[in-house]
């Protein structure tokens, strides 16, 4: 599993299919209003592009073995899989 940070659609940073198989968060927006910043777990980079085809500047942390939830990245209400 990977944890990715990337640029997505400014007006609608949600994945194109819902729900995705792993948690995700919109963490902010570019100051020039050109993109949103998304952090998402995924099986691989191809899965990021499957759910966010517009994703750009993808930064990946590989070999994630568990979800790390905290006050900045809380467990999404819709996410029911046991982590």
C-alpha positions as CSV (number, residue, x, y, z in Angstrom):
1,X,0.0,0.0,0.0
2,X,1.1,3.6,-0.7
3,X,0.3,7.0,0.8
4,X,0.2,9.6,-1.9
5,X,0.1,13.4,-1.8
6,X,-1.0,15.0,-5.1
7,X,-2.7,17.9,-6.8
8,X,-6.3,17.4,-7.9
9,X,-9.2,19.3,-9.2
10,X,-9.6,22.6,-7.4
11,X,-13.4,22.8,-7.6
12,X,-14.1,19.1,-6.7
13,X,-11.2,17.1,-5.2
14,X,-13.4,14.0,-4.6
15,X,-12.5,10.7,-6.4
16,X,-14.5,10.1,-9.6
17,X,-15.9,6.8,-8.1
18,X,-17.0,6.6,-4.5
19,X,-16.1,5.2,-2.2
20,X,-12.5,4.5,-3.0
21,X,-11.0,1.4,-1.4
22,X,-8.8,3.4,1.0
23,X,-9.1,6.7,3.0
24,X,-8.4,10.1,1.5
25,X,-8.5,13.7,2.5
26,X,-8.4,17.1,0.9
27,X,-5.8,18.9,2.9
28,X,-5.8,22.3,1.3
29,X,-5.8,24.4,-1.9
30,X,-3.2,26.2,-3.9
31,X,-3.0,29.9,-3.2
32,X,-3.6,30.7,-6.9
33,X,-6.8,28.6,-6.9
34,X,-5.5,26.2,-9.5
35,X,-5.6,22.9,-7.6
36,X,-6.5,21.2,-4.4
37,X,-4.0,19.1,-2.4
38,X,-5.1,15.5,-1.6
39,X,-3.6,12.8,0.5
40,X,-4.8,9.3,-0.2
41,X,-3.9,5.7,0.6
42,X,-4.0,3.4,-2.4
43,X,-2.7,0.0,-3.6
44,X,-0.4,1.7,-6.1
45,X,0.0,4.9,-8.3
46,X,-2.3,3.4,-11.0
47,X,-5.1,3.3,-8.5
48,X,-4.6,7.0,-7.6
49,X,-5.0,7.8,-11.3
50,X,-8.0,5.5,-11.6
51,X,-9.9,7.5,-8.9
52,X,-8.3,10.9,-9.6
53,X,-7.4,10.9,-13.4
54,X,-6.4,14.6,-13.1
55,X,-3.8,13.9,-10.3
56,X,-0.5,15.6,-10.9
57,X,2.8,15.9,-9.0
58,X,2.2,12.7,-7.2
59,X,4.5,12.2,-4.2
60,X,4.4,8.6,-2.9
61,X,5.5,7.0,0.3
62,X,5.7,3.2,-0.4
63,X,5.4,0.2,1.9
64,X,2.7,1.5,4.1
65,X,1.4,-1.3,6.3
66,X,-1.4,0.5,8.2
67,X,-3.5,3.6,8.1
68,X,-2.3,6.4,10.3
69,X,-5.3,8.4,11.6
70,X,-4.8,11.5,13.7
71,X,-6.4,14.9,14.3
72,X,-5.2,16.2,10.9
73,X,-6.2,13.0,9.1
74,X,-9.1,11.5,11.0
75,X,-10.8,8.3,10.0
76,X,-13.5,9.3,7.4
77,X,-17.0,8.6,8.5
78,X,-17.7,6.6,5.4
79,X,-14.6,4.3,5.8
80,X,-15.7,1.1,7.6
81,X,-12.9,-1.3,6.8
82,X,-10.9,-2.3,9.9
83,X,-7.4,-0.8,9.7
